[in-house]
Amino acid sequence: MHRGITSRNLKSAVYVLEGLNALATTWFFYYLYFYTQAQFKFGALRNLLLAACIGYVYAFGSYQGGRLAQRFGYFSALRLGIVLMFGAFLACSMTSSVSLTICLALVGDLGMCLSWPALEALVSEGEPPIRLQGLLGVYNVVWAAAGAGAYFSGGALLDHFGPKIMFCLPASILCVEFVLASWLHRAAQRQPAAAQEAARPILHPTSESYGSPVSPKTFLRMALLANPMAYLALQTVVSTVPTLSRRLGFSPTVAGFLCSIWLFSRAIAFVALRMWPGWHYRFRFLATAYIAMVISFGAMLLVPDWRVLAGAEVILGAAFGLIYYSSLFYSMDVGDTKGEHGGIHEAAIGLGSGSGPAAAALALAFFPGHSGSGAWAVSGVLVAGLAVLFAIRFRAKPG
């Protein structure tokens, strides 16, 4: 069964697919919490519980989605995911039921679980380490820039066109993505046999690991811890932005403009990291990014000042850029089954995305009179994760 793409022109088309996927999923899943707040009167606690459900479903679904993509083909998994998201998003625009809206959001979540592992594998399958850094760099920049643009514009779209735009617009984008994915699949199948053979998985460890006292697999374990911790923080932020915006007196338009700073900072970090590979297999960069993430997360949610919020976002985005890039790069560099490793990478994201809001919701439930209790609880989990990160590094055998 053909899975890989070796033609550079065709691989460029994967980036277009990825950008469309990022636009559709960011508009829907990041602004879903504004919709539930306005339409169903959800406060911080219920939005956090919703975010926890979405995260945990994503963790389970991504792992299975990666395995499905590896077994049945990347394009099959991708197109099935697009169909599920399209149906769920469109149906959300036609219902006013809170329970049905949540169920449909989870169906769309499962569709997203199928799409991202397949896209990651299509970019990295069969590529040697010397090209993998650049390809994953472009991949990261594309989805991050598309996501930043979607979040930046989403609030204004909500204010001008009403809540239904956050369902209908992503559904329209998914139609375009499905057509392009089908065309690309047919074009990839017409690659010469030699090119298809060249796309077979390449077994290696990377030559870049020689300068590190620990093995590449140890860095993969550290990155697979740090990345869900990053999403633990980020998903907590995303699901509480509507409440934070109301507290600071922001309209959805202003919230989209101001609270998208970290997304642009992340995209810029991806550009810089792609151009400079010196961070590969260097623990000090990963540890510094993690510490900066903990501090900036606390500042964003605990200091009620828009200037502090903006500055903390810049730091958070840069820190997240290195942590995410580390997880994806090490997953693709160390592993030889790209679909499965992409699924593991995304499952780790889902685990963090669910655990952060769950911890914050638990704290708010026990301490309802303290609005910052959720942020303090998540900060405590992040600090515990930092201790585990250092333990993995310094207990590892030289490799």
Secondary structure, DSSP 8 states (H G I E B T S, - for coil): -------HHHHHHHHHHHHHHHHHHHHHHHHHHHHHHHHH---HHHHHHHHHHHHHHHHHHHHHHHHHHHHH-HHHHHHHHHHHHHHHHHHHTT---HHHHHHHHHHHHHHHHHHHHHHHHHHHTT--HHHHHHHHHHHHHHHHHHHHHHHHHHHHHHHHH-TTHHHHHHHHHHHHHHHHHHHHHHHHHTS-HHHHHHTS------GGGGGSSB-HHHHHHHHHHHHHHHHHHHHHHHHHHHHHHHHHT--HHHHHHHTTHHHHHHHHHHHHHHH-GGGTT-HHHHHHHHHHHHHHHHHHHHS--HHHHHHHHHHHHHHHHHHHHHHHHHHHHH-S-HHHHHHHHHHHHHHHHHHHHHHHHHHHHH-TT-TTHHHHHHHHHHHHHHHHHHHHHHHS-B-
